[in-house]
Amino acid sequence: MDQFMQAAIDEARKGLAEGGIPIGSALVKDGKLIASGHNKRVQEQNPILHGEMDCLNNAGRIGSYRNTVIYSTLMPCYMCAGTIVQFKIPKVVVGESRTFPGARAFMEAHGVEVIDLDLPECVRMMEEFIAAKPELWNEDIGE
């Protein structure tokens, strides 16, 4: 397992343990982990605090994002994808997109390289969460 995807998975597990949605993210710049975060919509009553947004917030101001890669356990939604495009993050590595297809085509149309690892661990974590808390999941994705 890639150490950066493992950091994102660890964040997702942390979010789940806190009673939230198990989606984690990690930001890498020049080959070094600079921040990580997880979905905190439930914990902080914040509708836009998705895993990628928390991760970027935790990174703070880093200047250019041109030499960065963002990892996420789940394919980013349009809100997070828009932020990735806006900041010109060139590459996204995703744990899975089976449970949520997200905004892959949008990111790719804006020049972002998207790699979907289709990791069974990420799929299982989301499937179990969605089965256990469908109303919370539907709220998270705007259904």
N, CA, C and O atoms as CSV, one atom per row, in Angstrom:
chain,resi,resn,atom,element,x,y,z
A,1,MET,N,N,0.841,-1.185,0.000
A,1,MET,CA,C,0.000,0.000,0.000
A,1,MET,C,C,0.886,1.248,0.000
A,1,MET,O,O,1.816,1.363,0.798
A,2,ASP,N,N,0.591,2.150,-0.878
A,2,ASP,CA,C,1.274,3.443,-0.952
A,2,ASP,C,C,1.101,4.173,0.384
A,2,ASP,O,O,-0.004,4.218,0.924
A,3,GLN,N,N,2.170,4.735,0.911
A,3,GLN,CA,C,2.117,5.382,2.228
A,3,GLN,C,C,1.156,6.572,2.259
A,3,GLN,O,O,0.568,6.855,3.303
A,4,PHE,N,N,0.990,7.264,1.148
A,4,PHE,CA,C,0.119,8.431,1.121
A,4,PHE,C,C,-1.354,8.026,1.068
A,4,PHE,O,O,-2.199,8.661,1.699
A,5,MET,N,N,-1.657,6.970,0.315
A,5,MET,CA,C,-3.029,6.460,0.336
A,5,MET,C,C,-3.324,5.875,1.711
A,5,MET,O,O,-4.448,5.989,2.200
A,6,GLN,N,N,-2.339,5.256,2.335
A,6,GLN,CA,C,-2.539,4.735,3.686
A,6,GLN,C,C,-2.860,5.868,4.652
A,6,GLN,O,O,-3.694,5.700,5.542
A,7,ALA,N,N,-2.214,7.015,4.490
A,7,ALA,CA,C,-2.515,8.173,5.339
A,7,ALA,C,C,-3.964,8.613,5.141
A,7,ALA,O,O,-4.639,8.962,6.109
A,8,ALA,N,N,-4.450,8.599,3.895
A,8,ALA,CA,C,-5.840,8.959,3.616
A,8,ALA,C,C,-6.804,7.945,4.240
A,8,ALA,O,O,-7.826,8.327,4.811
A,9,ILE,N,N,-6.477,6.663,4.132
A,9,ILE,CA,C,-7.309,5.616,4.730
A,9,ILE,C,C,-7.342,5.763,6.253
A,9,ILE,O,O,-8.397,5.609,6.869
A,10,ASP,N,N,-6.203,6.056,6.851
A,10,ASP,CA,C,-6.150,6.270,8.299
A,10,ASP,C,C,-7.056,7.435,8.704
A,10,ASP,O,O,-7.734,7.374,9.730
A,11,GLU,N,N,-7.061,8.492,7.894
A,11,GLU,CA,C,-7.942,9.632,8.162
A,11,GLU,C,C,-9.418,9.229,8.049
A,11,GLU,O,O,-10.245,9.634,8.866
A,12,ALA,N,N,-9.739,8.425,7.022
A,12,ALA,CA,C,-11.123,7.966,6.853
A,12,ALA,C,C,-11.568,7.175,8.080
A,12,ALA,O,O,-12.682,7.360,8.569
A,13,ARG,N,N,-10.715,6.311,8.569
A,13,ARG,CA,C,-11.041,5.525,9.763
A,13,ARG,C,C,-11.237,6.422,10.983
A,13,ARG,O,O,-12.110,6.175,11.815
A,14,LYS,N,N,-10.411,7.467,11.076
A,14,LYS,CA,C,-10.534,8.422,12.175
A,14,LYS,C,C,-11.909,9.102,12.118
A,14,LYS,O,O,-12.584,9.244,13.138
A,15,GLY,N,N,-12.306,9.515,10.926
A,15,GLY,CA,C,-13.622,10.145,10.773
A,15,GLY,C,C,-14.750,9.216,11.170
A,15,GLY,O,O,-15.697,9.635,11.836
A,16,LEU,N,N,-14.658,7.962,10.767
A,16,LEU,CA,C,-15.674,6.968,11.123
A,16,LEU,C,C,-15.728,6.782,12.636
A,16,LEU,O,O,-16.814,6.709,13.211
A,17,ALA,N,N,-14.576,6.706,13.281
A,17,ALA,CA,C,-14.509,6.533,14.736
A,17,ALA,C,C,-15.126,7.724,15.476
A,17,ALA,O,O,-15.612,7.579,16.598
A,18,GLU,N,N,-15.103,8.895,14.847
A,18,GLU,CA,C,-15.686,10.105,15.438
A,18,GLU,C,C,-17.191,10.211,15.181
A,18,GLU,O,O,-17.836,11.161,15.624
A,19,GLY,N,N,-17.747,9.229,14.462
A,19,GLY,CA,C,-19.163,9.258,14.140
A,19,GLY,C,C,-19.476,9.939,12.821
A,19,GLY,O,O,-20.634,10.226,12.519
A,20,GLY,N,N,-18.440,10.195,12.039
A,20,GLY,CA,C,-18.614,10.875,10.759
A,20,GLY,C,C,-18.554,9.944,9.572
A,20,GLY,O,O,-18.644,8.723,9.706
A,21,ILE,N,N,-18.400,10.544,8.414
A,21,ILE,CA,C,-18.383,9.835,7.143
A,21,ILE,C,C,-16.939,9.427,6.839
A,21,ILE,O,O,-16.045,10.271,6.897
A,22,PRO,N,N,-16.692,8.161,6.519
A,22,PRO,CA,C,-15.320,7.666,6.372
A,22,PRO,C,C,-14.675,8.001,5.024
A,22,PRO,O,O,-14.513,7.138,4.161
A,23,ILE,N,N,-14.316,9.268,4.868
A,23,ILE,CA,C,-13.595,9.703,3.675
A,23,ILE,C,C,-12.379,10.488,4.144
A,23,ILE,O,O,-12.504,11.466,4.881
A,24,GLY,N,N,-11.205,10.051,3.710
A,24,GLY,CA,C,-9.974,10.708,4.115
A,24,GLY,C,C,-9.195,11.197,2.923
A,24,GLY,O,O,-9.410,10.759,1.793
A,25,SER,N,N,-8.278,12.123,3.193
A,25,SER,CA,C,-7.491,12.731,2.128
A,25,SER,C,C,-6.090,13.057,2.643
A,25,SER,O,O,-5.883,13.255,3.841
A,26,ALA,N,N,-5.140,13.107,1.720
A,26,ALA,CA,C,-3.762,13.471,2.050
A,26,ALA,C,C,-3.204,14.307,0.908
A,26,ALA,O,O,-3.473,14.032,-0.261
A,27,LEU,N,N,-2.428,15.326,1.248
A,27,LEU,CA,C,-1.802,16.194,0.252
A,27,LEU,C,C,-0.300,16.001,0.302
A,27,LEU,O,O,0.319,16.082,1.364
A,28,VAL,N,N,0.276,15.745,-0.861
A,28,VAL,CA,C,1.701,15.489,-0.994
A,28,VAL,C,C,2.304,16.574,-1.883
A,28,VAL,O,O,1.771,16.879,-2.949
A,29,LYS,N,N,3.404,17.146,-1.442
A,29,LYS,CA,C,4.117,18.141,-2.254
A,29,LYS,C,C,5.574,17.727,-2.351
A,29,LYS,O,O,6.236,17.469,-1.346
A,30,ASP,N,N,6.051,17.671,-3.574
A,30,ASP,CA,C,7.446,17.270,-3.823
A,30,ASP,C,C,7.784,15.952,-3.129
A,30,ASP,O,O,8.879,15.789,-2.590
A,31,GLY,N,N,6.836,15.016,-3.146
A,31,GLY,CA,C,7.069,13.689,-2.595
A,31,GLY,C,C,6.968,13.576,-1.089
A,31,GLY,O,O,7.308,12.535,-0.526
A,32,LYS,N,N,6.497,14.650,-0.407
A,32,LYS,CA,C,6.401,14.619,1.054
A,32,LYS,C,C,4.975,14.931,1.485
A,32,LYS,O,O,4.330,15.825,0.936
A,33,LEU,N,N,4.494,14.188,2.470
A,33,LEU,CA,C,3.173,14.432,3.029
A,33,LEU,C,C,3.192,15.771,3.754
A,33,LEU,O,O,3.990,15.977,4.667
A,34,ILE,N,N,2.307,16.683,3.343
A,34,ILE,CA,C,2.277,17.983,4.027
A,34,ILE,C,C,1.001,18.208,4.820
A,34,ILE,O,O,0.964,19.067,5.701
A,35,ALA,N,N,-0.050,17.447,4.519
A,35,ALA,CA,C,-1.291,17.594,5.284
A,35,ALA,C,C,-2.187,16.394,5.035
A,35,ALA,O,O,-2.058,15.698,4.028
A,36,SER,N,N,-3.085,16.171,5.959
A,36,SER,CA,C,-4.121,15.155,5.784
A,36,SER,C,C,-5.376,15.659,6.475
A,36,SER,O,O,-5.330,16.602,7.264
A,37,GLY,N,N,-6.492,15.023,6.170
A,37,GLY,CA,C,-7.743,15.431,6.780
A,37,GLY,C,C,-8.822,14.420,6.471
A,37,GLY,O,O,-8.606,13.468,5.720
A,38,HIS,N,N,-9.988,14.635,7.057
A,38,HIS,CA,C,-11.108,13.728,6.816
A,38,HIS,C,C,-12.422,14.492,6.857
A,38,HIS,O,O,-12.500,15.608,7.371
A,39,ASN,N,N,-13.440,13.869,6.309
A,39,ASN,CA,C,-14.764,14.468,6.258
A,39,ASN,C,C,-15.224,14.753,7.690
A,39,ASN,O,O,-15.250,13.856,8.533
A,40,LYS,N,N,-15.588,16.015,7.954
A,40,LYS,CA,C,-16.023,16.427,9.289
A,40,LYS,C,C,-17.386,17.115,9.249
A,40,LYS,O,O,-17.707,17.911,10.132
A,41,ARG,N,N,-18.181,16.812,8.237
A,41,ARG,CA,C,-19.496,17.441,8.111
A,41,ARG,C,C,-20.342,17.206,9.356
A,41,ARG,O,O,-21.006,18.122,9.843
A,42,VAL,N,N,-20.320,15.988,9.867
A,42,VAL,CA,C,-21.122,15.633,11.036
A,42,VAL,C,C,-20.491,16.218,12.299
A,42,VAL,O,O,-21.170,16.864,13.095
A,43,GLN,N,N,-19.211,15.991,12.474
A,43,GLN,CA,C,-18.532,16.384,13.695
A,43,GLN,C,C,-18.580,17.894,13.928
A,43,GLN,O,O,-18.757,18.344,15.060
A,44,GLU,N,N,-18.421,18.676,12.854
A,44,GLU,CA,C,-18.357,20.130,13.005
A,44,GLU,C,C,-19.595,20.845,12.464
A,44,GLU,O,O,-19.628,22.073,12.388
A,45,GLN,N,N,-20.628,20.053,12.083
A,45,GLN,CA,C,-21.861,20.646,11.559
A,45,GLN,C,C,-21.560,21.619,10.418
A,45,GLN,O,O,-22.143,22.700,10.332
A,46,ASN,N,N,-20.632,21.209,9.542
A,46,ASN,CA,C,-20.169,22.071,8.459
A,46,ASN,C,C,-20.434,21.362,7.134
A,46,ASN,O,O,-19.783,20.358,6.845
A,47,PRO,N,N,-21.360,21.849,6.327
A,47,PRO,CA,C,-21.754,21.138,5.114
A,47,PRO,C,C,-20.681,21.051,4.037
A,47,PRO,O,O,-20.797,20.224,3.132
A,48,ILE,N,N,-19.648,21.871,4.104
A,48,ILE,CA,C,-18.618,21.831,3.056
A,48,ILE,C,C,-17.296,21.233,3.523
A,48,ILE,O,O,-16.311,21.273,2.787
A,49,LEU,N,N,-17.259,20.687,4.719
A,49,LEU,CA,C,-15.996,20.154,5.237
A,49,LEU,C,C,-15.815,18.689,4.841
A,49,LEU,O,O,-15.771,17.795,5.686
A,50,HIS,N,N,-15.713,18.475,3.526
A,50,HIS,CA,C,-15.412,17.145,2.984
A,50,HIS,C,C,-13.953,16.818,3.277
A,50,HIS,O,O,-13.197,17.684,3.718
A,51,GLY,N,N,-13.556,15.581,3.034
A,51,GLY,CA,C,-12.192,15.151,3.342
A,51,GLY,C,C,-11.130,15.981,2.649
A,51,GLY,O,O,-10.146,16.382,3.271
A,52,GLU,N,N,-11.324,16.244,1.352
A,52,GLU,CA,C,-10.341,17.028,0.604
A,52,GLU,C,C,-10.276,18.466,1.111
A,52,GLU,O,O,-9.198,19.055,1.188
A,53,MET,N,N,-11.431,19.026,1.455
A,53,MET,CA,C,-11.472,20.402,1.945
A,53,MET,C,C,-10.772,20.509,3.306
A,53,MET,O,O,-10.042,21.469,3.554
A,54,ASP,N,N,-10.993,19.533,4.178
A,54,ASP,CA,C,-10.328,19.523,5.474
A,54,ASP,C,C,-8.818,19.398,5.296
A,54,ASP,O,O,-8.046,20.081,5.969
A,55,CYS,N,N,-8.409,18.529,4.396
A,55,CYS,CA,C,-6.988,18.342,4.120
A,55,CYS,C,C,-6.340,19.639,3.626
A,55,CYS,O,O,-5.286,20.040,4.119
A,56,LEU,N,N,-6.975,20.284,2.656
A,56,LEU,CA,C,-6.420,21.533,2.123
A,56,LEU,C,C,-6.414,22.625,3.187
A,56,LEU,O,O,-5.476,23.419,3.257
A,57,ASN,N,N,-7.445,22.667,4.006
A,57,ASN,CA,C,-7.481,23.629,5.106
A,57,ASN,C,C,-6.328,23.370,6.078
A,57,ASN,O,O,-5.684,24.306,6.552
A,58,ASN,N,N,-6.077,22.100,6.369
A,58,ASN,CA,C,-4.982,21.749,7.281
A,58,ASN,C,C,-3.614,22.092,6.694
A,58,ASN,O,O,-2.671,22.371,7.435
A,59,ALA,N,N,-3.505,22.073,5.369
A,59,ALA,CA,C,-2.232,22.428,4.716
A,59,ALA,C,C,-1.929,23.905,4.864
A,59,ALA,O,O,-0.765,24.305,4.904
A,60,GLY,N,N,-2.973,24.717,4.945
A,60,GLY,CA,C,-2.759,26.160,5.026
A,60,GLY,C,C,-2.261,26.722,3.696
A,60,GLY,O,O,-2.390,26.077,2.656
A,61,ARG,N,N,-1.712,27.886,3.736
A,61,ARG,CA,C,-1.207,28.521,2.518
A,61,ARG,C,C,0.148,27.912,2.170
A,61,ARG,O,O,1.112,28.043,2.925
A,62,ILE,N,N,0.209,27.252,1.031
A,62,ILE,CA,C,1.472,26.607,0.635
A,62,ILE,C,C,2.045,27.213,-0.645
A,62,ILE,O,O,3.036,26.718,-1.182
A,63,GLY,N,N,1.427,28.273,-1.125
A,63,GLY,CA,C,1.887,28.857,-2.390
A,63,GLY,C,C,1.323,28.049,-3.547
A,63,GLY,O,O,0.130,27.748,-3.576
A,64,SER,N,N,2.152,27.709,-4.469
A,64,SER,CA,C,1.726,26.965,-5.655
A,64,SER,C,C,1.429,25.503,-5.323
A,64,SER,O,O,2.104,24.886,-4.499
A,65,TYR,N,N,0.413,24.971,-5.979
A,65,TYR,CA,C,0.047,23.557,-5.837
A,65,TYR,C,C,0.544,22.740,-7.023
A,65,TYR,O,O,0.173,21.576,-7.170
A,66,ARG,N,N,1.379,23.338,-7.870
A,66,ARG,CA,C,1.783,22.678,-9.112
A,66,ARG,C,C,2.562,21.378,-8.905
A,66,ARG,O,O,2.515,20.502,-9.769
A,67,ASN,N,N,3.261,21.229,-7.813
A,67,ASN,CA,C,4.026,20.002,-7.548
A,67,ASN,C,C,3.350,19.146,-6.483
A,67,ASN,O,O,4.016,18.498,-5.676
A,68,THR,N,N,2.020,19.154,-6.492
A,68,THR,CA,C,1.293,18.399,-5.483
A,68,THR,C,C,0.486,17.260,-6.092
A,68,THR,O,O,0.195,17.237,-7.288
A,69,VAL,N,N,0.143,16.334,-5.239
A,69,VAL,CA,C,-0.787,15.240,-5.552
A,69,VAL,C,C,-1.729,15.164,-4.362
A,69,VAL,O,O,-1.293,15.180,-3.211
A,70,ILE,N,N,-3.021,15.081,-4.643
A,70,ILE,CA,C,-3.976,14.887,-3.560
A,70,ILE,C,C,-4.522,13.467,-3.643
A,70,ILE,O,O,-4.912,12.995,-4.711
A,71,TYR,N,N,-4.540,12.811,-2.515
A,71,TYR,CA,C,-5.055,11.456,-2.377
A,71,TYR,C,C,-6.401,11.542,-1.670
A,71,TYR,O,O,-6.575,12.336,-0.745
A,72,SER,N,N,-7.340,10.732,-2.103
A,72,SER,CA,C,-8.648,10.672,-1.451
A,72,SER,C,C,-9.132,9.229,-1.485
A,72,SER,O,O,-8.927,8.518,-2.469
A,73,THR,N,N,-9.767,8.809,-0.419
A,73,THR,CA,C,-10.273,7.440,-0.381
A,73,THR,C,C,-11.459,7.246,-1.310
A,73,THR,O,O,-11.792,6.114,-1.660
A,74,LEU,N,N,-12.107,8.347,-1.718
A,74,LEU,CA,C,-13.277,8.283,-2.591
A,74,LEU,C,C,-13.146,9.344,-3.684
A,74,LEU,O,O,-12.579,10.412,-3.451
A,75,MET,N,N,-13.667,9.053,-4.866
A,75,MET,CA,C,-13.618,10.014,-5.970
A,75,MET,C,C,-14.221,11.345,-5.511
A,75,MET,O,O,-15.332,11.370,-4.981
A,76,PRO,N,N,-13.501,12.443,-5.709
A,76,PRO,CA,C,-14.007,13.745,-5.272
A,76,PRO,C,C,-15.327,14.137,-5.939
A,76,PRO,O,O,-15.574,13.833,-7.106
A,77,CYS,N,N,-16.160,14.819,-5.161
A,77,CYS,CA,C,-17.417,15.378,-5.665
A,77,CYS,C,C,-17.097,16.638,-6.480
A,77,CYS,O,O,-15.939,17.041,-6.589
A,78,TYR,N,N,-18.125,17.242,-7.040
A,78,TYR,CA,C,-17.902,18.441,-7.844
A,78,TYR,C,C,-17.358,19.607,-7.028
A,78,TYR,O,O,-16.556,20.387,-7.542
A,79,MET,N,N,-17.767,19.747,-5.779
A,79,MET,CA,C,-17.240,20.835,-4.948
A,79,MET,C,C,-15.737,20.674,-4.751
A,79,MET,O,O,-14.972,21.617,-4.950
A,80,CYS,N,N,-15.324,19.482,-4.361
A,80,CYS,CA,C,-13.901,19.235,-4.126
A,80,CYS,C,C,-13.123,19.251,-5.435
A,80,CYS,O,O,-12.000,19.753,-5.485
A,81,ALA,N,N,-13.715,18.705,-6.498
A,81,ALA,CA,C,-13.071,18.725,-7.809
A,81,ALA,C,C,-12.874,20.156,-8.286
A,81,ALA,O,O,-11.848,20.477,-8.885
A,82,GLY,N,N,-13.852,21.018,-8.024
A,82,GLY,CA,C,-13.715,22.425,-8.395
A,82,GLY,C,C,-12.549,23.080,-7.682
A,82,GLY,O,O,-11.829,23.881,-8.277
A,83,THR,N,N,-12.357,22.752,-6.421
A,83,THR,CA,C,-11.231,23.282,-5.657
A,83,THR,C,C,-9.912,22.751,-6.211
A,83,THR,O,O,-8.936,23.493,-6.317
A,84,ILE,N,N,-9.883,21.477,-6.560
A,84,ILE,CA,C,-8.684,20.867,-7.149
A,84,ILE,C,C,-8.336,21.572,-8.461
A,84,ILE,O,O,-7.174,21.895,-8.704
A,85,VAL,N,N,-9.329,21.806,-9.292
A,85,VAL,CA,C,-9.107,22.508,-10.565
A,85,VAL,C,C,-8.675,23.951,-10.301
A,85,VAL,O,O,-7.732,24.434,-10.927
A,86,GLN,N,N,-9.352,24.641,-9.385
A,86,GLN,CA,C,-9.036,26.043,-9.085
A,86,GLN,C,C,-7.590,26.202,-8.617
A,86,GLN,O,O,-6.908,27.148,-9.011
A,87,PHE,N,N,-7.128,25.280,-7.780
A,87,PHE,CA,C,-5.769,25.363,-7.249
A,87,PHE,C,C,-4.723,24.757,-8.187
A,87,PHE,O,O,-3.527,24.776,-7.895
A,88,LYS,N,N,-5.191,24.221,-9.314
A,88,LYS,CA,C,-4.304,23.613,-10.311
A,88,LYS,C,C,-3.494,22.441,-9.743
A,88,LYS,O,O,-2.317,22.267,-10.060
A,89,ILE,N,N,-4.154,21.647,-8.900
A,89,ILE,CA,C,-3.532,20.415,-8.408
A,89,ILE,C,C,-3.517,19.463,-9.597
A,89,ILE,O,O,-4.577,19.119,-10.119
A,90,PRO,N,N,-2.332,19.029,-10.038
A,90,PRO,CA,C,-2.255,18.291,-11.297
A,90,PRO,C,C,-2.658,16.820,-11.247
A,90,PRO,O,O,-2.931,16.218,-12.286
A,91,LYS,N,N,-2.696,16.232,-10.042
A,91,LYS,CA,C,-2.927,14.787,-9.983
A,91,LYS,C,C,-3.742,14.423,-8.750
A,91,LYS,O,O,-3.513,14.931,-7.652
A,92,VAL,N,N,-4.706,13.523,-8.966
A,92,VAL,CA,C,-5.537,13.000,-7.891
A,92,VAL,C,C,-5.431,11.480,-7.916
A,92,VAL,O,O,-5.610,10.856,-8.962
A,93,VAL,N,N,-5.140,10.892,-6.769
A,93,VAL,CA,C,-5.108,9.435,-6.638
A,93,VAL,C,C,-6.259,9.062,-5.712
A,93,VAL,O,O,-6.359,9.555,-4.589
A,94,VAL,N,N,-7.127,8.180,-6.208
A,94,VAL,CA,C,-8.379,7.880,-5.536
A,94,VAL,C,C,-8.416,6.411,-5.112
A,94,VAL,O,O,-7.978,5.530,-5.851
A,95,GLY,N,N,-8.941,6.163,-3.921
A,95,GLY,CA,C,-9.076,4.801,-3.433
A,95,GLY,C,C,-10.133,4.010,-4.170
A,95,GLY,O,O,-9.953,2.820,-4.433
A,96,GLU,N,N,-11.253,4.672,-4.512
A,96,GLU,CA,C,-12.314,3.971,-5.237
A,96,GLU,C,C,-13.358,4.953,-5.757
A,96,GLU,O,O,-13.485,6.080,-5.279
A,97,SER,N,N,-14.103,4.475,-6.760
A,97,SER,CA,C,-15.207,5.274,-7.313
A,97,SER,C,C,-16.450,4.408,-7.559
A,97,SER,O,O,-17.399,4.850,-8.207
A,98,ARG,N,N,-16.440,3.191,-7.047
A,98,ARG,CA,C,-17.600,2.305,-7.246
A,98,ARG,C,C,-18.824,2.797,-6.481
A,98,ARG,O,O,-19.937,2.767,-7.005
A,99,THR,N,N,-18.625,3.248,-5.246
A,99,THR,CA,C,-19.757,3.670,-4.432
A,99,THR,C,C,-20.203,5.093,-4.755
A,99,THR,O,O,-21.323,5.480,-4.423
A,100,PHE,N,N,-19.339,5.872,-5.398
A,100,PHE,CA,C,-19.660,7.250,-5.781
A,100,PHE,C,C,-18.761,7.637,-6.949
A,100,PHE,O,O,-17.545,7.737,-6.788
A,101,PRO,N,N,-19.355,7.855,-8.130
A,101,PRO,CA,C,-18.521,8.145,-9.301
A,101,PRO,C,C,-17.871,9.522,-9.282
A,101,PRO,O,O,-16.854,9.735,-9.942
A,102,GLY,N,N,-18.445,10.453,-8.538
A,102,GLY,CA,C,-17.851,11.763,-8.383
A,102,GLY,C,C,-17.694,12.537,-9.679
A,102,GLY,O,O,-18.495,12.402,-10.603
A,103,ALA,N,N,-16.654,13.346,-9.730
A,103,ALA,CA,C,-16.456,14.302,-10.819
A,103,ALA,C,C,-15.189,14.023,-11.627
A,103,ALA,O,O,-14.467,14.947,-12.001
A,104,ARG,N,N,-14.928,12.763,-11.889
A,104,ARG,CA,C,-13.721,12.393,-12.628
A,104,ARG,C,C,-13.636,13.090,-13.986
A,104,ARG,O,O,-12.613,13.692,-14.309
A,105,ALA,N,N,-14.697,13.014,-14.777
A,105,ALA,CA,C,-14.681,13.607,-16.118
A,105,ALA,C,C,-14.444,15.108,-16.049
A,105,ALA,O,O,-13.740,15.662,-16.893
A,106,PHE,N,N,-15.021,15.769,-15.057
A,106,PHE,CA,C,-14.824,17.207,-14.874
A,106,PHE,C,C,-13.344,17.522,-14.636
A,106,PHE,O,O,-12.782,18.419,-15.263
A,107,MET,N,N,-12.727,16.775,-13.727
A,107,MET,CA,C,-11.311,17.023,-13.431
A,107,MET,C,C,-10.453,16.746,-14.658
A,107,MET,O,O,-9.581,17.544,-15.001
A,108,GLU,N,N,-10.697,15.624,-15.316
A,108,GLU,CA,C,-9.904,15.281,-16.496
A,108,GLU,C,C,-10.083,16.308,-17.608
A,108,GLU,O,O,-9.131,16.618,-18.325
A,109,ALA,N,N,-11.293,16.835,-17.757
A,109,ALA,CA,C,-11.550,17.863,-18.772
A,109,ALA,C,C,-10.759,19.137,-18.490
A,109,ALA,O,O,-10.526,19.941,-19.392
A,110,HIS,N,N,-10.351,19.315,-17.247
A,110,HIS,CA,C,-9.556,20.484,-16.862
A,110,HIS,C,C,-8.074,20.137,-16.668
A,110,HIS,O,O,-7.339,20.882,-16.020
A,111,GLY,N,N,-7.647,19.016,-17.227
A,111,GLY,CA,C,-6.229,18.677,-17.238
A,111,GLY,C,C,-5.693,17.973,-16.020
A,111,GLY,O,O,-4.480,17.806,-15.898
A,112,VAL,N,N,-6.556,17.550,-15.109
A,112,VAL,CA,C,-6.109,16.840,-13.907
A,112,VAL,C,C,-5.970,15.359,-14.245
A,112,VAL,O,O,-6.876,14.756,-14.820
A,113,GLU,N,N,-4.835,14.783,-13.886
A,113,GLU,CA,C,-4.645,13.337,-14.038
A,113,GLU,C,C,-5.339,12.650,-12.865
A,113,GLU,O,O,-5.072,12.973,-11.708
A,114,VAL,N,N,-6.232,11.700,-13.163
A,114,VAL,CA,C,-6.973,10.991,-12.125
A,114,VAL,C,C,-6.619,9.509,-12.190
A,114,VAL,O,O,-6.765,8.869,-13.232
A,115,ILE,N,N,-6.159,8.982,-11.078
A,115,ILE,CA,C,-5.825,7.561,-10.979
A,115,ILE,C,C,-6.758,6.935,-9.945
A,115,ILE,O,O,-6.771,7.336,-8.781
A,116,ASP,N,N,-7.533,5.954,-10.381
A,116,ASP,CA,C,-8.466,5.248,-9.503
A,116,ASP,C,C,-7.869,3.881,-9.183
A,116,ASP,O,O,-7.757,3.025,-10.061
A,117,LEU,N,N,-7.489,3.682,-7.926
A,117,LEU,CA,C,-6.851,2.433,-7.507
A,117,LEU,C,C,-7.852,1.304,-7.279
A,117,LEU,O,O,-7.454,0.140,-7.226
A,118,ASP,N,N,-9.131,1.617,-7.144
A,118,ASP,CA,C,-10.177,0.627,-6.910
A,118,ASP,C,C,-9.776,-0.342,-5.800
A,118,ASP,O,O,-9.750,-1.556,-5.998
A,119,LEU,N,N,-9.472,0.205,-4.652
A,119,LEU,CA,C,-9.009,-0.594,-3.523
A,119,LEU,C,C,-10.177,-1.248,-2.781
A,119,LEU,O,O,-11.094,-0.554,-2.343
A,120,PRO,N,N,-10.151,-2.572,-2.638
A,120,PRO,CA,C,-11.235,-3.261,-1.928
A,120,PRO,C,C,-11.489,-2.701,-0.528
A,120,PRO,O,O,-12.637,-2.636,-0.089
A,121,GLU,N,N,-10.435,-2.300,0.172
A,121,GLU,CA,C,-10.585,-1.757,1.521
A,121,GLU,C,C,-11.423,-0.474,1.513
A,121,GLU,O,O,-12.264,-0.273,2.391
A,122,CYS,N,N,-11.195,0.384,0.532
A,122,CYS,CA,C,-11.960,1.630,0.434
A,122,CYS,C,C,-13.400,1.352,0.037
A,122,CYS,O,O,-14.324,1.963,0.574
A,123,VAL,N,N,-13.595,0.430,-0.901
A,123,VAL,CA,C,-14.948,0.055,-1.323
A,123,VAL,C,C,-15.719,-0.503,-0.132
A,123,VAL,O,O,-16.849,-0.090,0.130
A,124,ARG,N,N,-15.117,-1.429,0.578
A,124,ARG,CA,C,-15.770,-2.080,1.724
A,124,ARG,C,C,-16.136,-1.043,2.801
A,124,ARG,O,O,-17.239,-1.078,3.347
A,125,MET,N,N,-15.223,-0.137,3.099
A,125,MET,CA,C,-15.475,0.867,4.127
A,125,MET,C,C,-16.701,1.722,3.758
A,125,MET,O,O,-17.549,1.995,4.608
A,126,MET,N,N,-16.787,2.142,2.483
A,126,MET,CA,C,-17.923,2.966,2.059
A,126,MET,C,C,-19.215,2.154,1.975
A,126,MET,O,O,-20.270,2.630,2.394
A,127,GLU,N,N,-19.144,0.936,1.439
A,127,GLU,CA,C,-20.352,0.107,1.350
A,127,GLU,C,C,-20.941,-0.153,2.732
A,127,GLU,O,O,-22.156,-0.081,2.915
A,128,GLU,N,N,-20.097,-0.451,3.689
A,128,GLU,CA,C,-20.569,-0.712,5.053
A,128,GLU,C,C,-21.190,0.541,5.661
A,128,GLU,O,O,-22.224,0.473,6.325
A,129,PHE,N,N,-20.547,1.686,5.427
A,129,PHE,CA,C,-21.078,2.941,5.958
A,129,PHE,C,C,-22.424,3.279,5.319
A,129,PHE,O,O,-23.376,3.619,6.021
A,130,ILE,N,N,-22.505,3.187,4.002
A,130,ILE,CA,C,-23.745,3.517,3.278
A,130,ILE,C,C,-24.889,2.607,3.731
A,130,ILE,O,O,-26.019,3.068,3.890
A,131,ALA,N,N,-24.603,1.323,3.937
A,131,ALA,CA,C,-25.633,0.387,4.398
A,131,ALA,C,C,-26.093,0.724,5.814
A,131,ALA,O,O,-27.275,0.595,6.133
A,132,ALA,N,N,-25.166,1.153,6.658
A,132,ALA,CA,C,-25.486,1.439,8.051
A,132,ALA,C,C,-26.163,2.796,8.230
A,132,ALA,O,O,-27.018,2.953,9.103
A,133,LYS,N,N,-25.784,3.782,7.405
A,133,LYS,CA,C,-26.301,5.150,7.590
A,133,LYS,C,C,-26.665,5.787,6.251
A,133,LYS,O,O,-26.063,6.786,5.855
A,134,PRO,N,N,-27.642,5.217,5.554
A,134,PRO,CA,C,-27.984,5.739,4.228
A,134,PRO,C,C,-28.455,7.193,4.243
A,134,PRO,O,O,-28.176,7.943,3.308
A,135,GLU,N,N,-29.166,7.593,5.297
A,135,GLU,CA,C,-29.657,8.967,5.352
A,135,GLU,C,C,-28.509,9.965,5.479
A,135,GLU,O,O,-28.562,11.040,4.881
A,136,LEU,N,N,-27.492,9.635,6.232
A,136,LEU,CA,C,-26.325,10.502,6.377
A,136,LEU,C,C,-25.530,10.567,5.082
A,136,LEU,O,O,-25.041,11.630,4.697
A,137,TRP,N,N,-25.404,9.429,4.413
A,137,TRP,CA,C,-24.700,9.394,3.135
A,137,TRP,C,C,-25.445,10.231,2.098
A,137,TRP,O,O,-24.824,11.016,1.382
A,138,ASN,N,N,-26.759,10.074,2.007
A,138,ASN,CA,C,-27.540,10.846,1.047
A,138,ASN,C,C,-27.446,12.349,1.311
A,138,ASN,O,O,-27.423,13.151,0.378
A,139,GLU,N,N,-27.392,12.712,2.565
A,139,GLU,CA,C,-27.197,14.124,2.905
A,139,GLU,C,C,-25.841,14.611,2.401
A,139,GLU,O,O,-25.732,15.709,1.855
A,140,ASP,N,N,-24.818,13.796,2.586
A,140,ASP,CA,C,-23.457,14.172,2.186
A,140,ASP,C,C,-23.348,14.405,0.690
A,140,ASP,O,O,-22.630,15.306,0.256
A,141,ILE,N,N,-24.050,13.609,-0.105
A,141,ILE,CA,C,-23.942,13.736,-1.563
A,141,ILE,C,C,-25.060,14.586,-2.162
A,141,ILE,O,O,-25.192,14.678,-3.382
A,142,GLY,N,N,-25.865,15.204,-1.297
A,142,GLY,CA,C,-26.883,16.125,-1.771
A,142,GLY,C,C,-28.134,15.479,-2.324
A,142,GLY,O,O,-28.824,16.082,-3.145
A,143,GLU,N,N,-28.443,14.267,-1.894
A,143,GLU,CA,C,-29.662,13.574,-2.353
A,143,GLU,C,C,-30.850,13.913,-1.488
A,143,GLU,O,O,-31.951,13.419,-1.731
